[in-house]
């Protein structure tokens, strides 16, 4: 999570949810396989805007100008956001080189997100040549500063030996660290590792089920897909196709892109009576509506929180 956001702006991070992720070391085998979870430091808006209701919404250009001003003044959070803007702009305006430059400047000020995004650039060759060793080193710096998505990246790199020698113990260590920090993709992946008994641990379907369930509470569609597979295949519990359909439907509702999902939903529907299908659909709708309601309440609460007090001037 970003813990240094003090800008009066509204910039939603887009980055690594759309960037290529390293191969996932574990996921339940099934016709509807869960795609590799993709990591991002945050999907939370960098916003801390006091008295927002009394202020006119700034234009995108005004926001950009404020970002540029703050970045030039040395604010590392503004630097990261400028980098994200240049990386995610319209194709004719996109400039990965400038983006990487801003990430590096933020990293030079030891902002964990700066290190993280430098790592992503080296990992996928964005604005520079692919350099997995350099990517690993940047992720390691971010992880050491407490950024849980960076720990998740390190886990994957250790698991398959990218940029570093493969080490199953280290992979599990960093995966647990990220999951314990409530990073949803890591929680889901730790569930997959548990159900398959990978990274040097024994298969534990109960722990896997609990982890998948926990990850769904963050809206993680891969965990929804995995939970559906658990119910459909009876992994550590009786087969329950009503619950399987419910979670497959929720995975779709939360924009899971698994190419086999529609076929899988149709196959599960065919095993159920019409009344059972209706039950699954109603439960899925109720779960989704409650999730949205809780998310909106949390957002309103965050927006109502007072702005942080400005830092005290240095003593002379």
Buried (B, 14 or more C-beta within 10 A) or exposed (E): BBEBBBBBBBBEBBBBEEBEBBEBBBBBEBEBBBBBBBBBBBEBBBBBBEEBEEEEEBEEEEBBEBBBEBBEEEBBBBBBBBBBBBBBEEEEEEBBEBBBBBBBBBBEEEBBBBBBBBBBBBBBBBBBEEBBEBBBBBBBBBBEBEBBBBBBBBBBBBBBEBBBEEBBEBBBBBBBBBBEBBBBBBBBBBBBBBBBBBBEBEBBBEBBBBBBBBBBEBBBBBBBBBBBBBBBBEBBEEEBBBBBBBBBBBBBBBEBEBEEBEEBBEBBBEBBEEEBBEBBBEBBBEBBEEBEEEEEEEEEEEEEEEEEEEEEEEEE
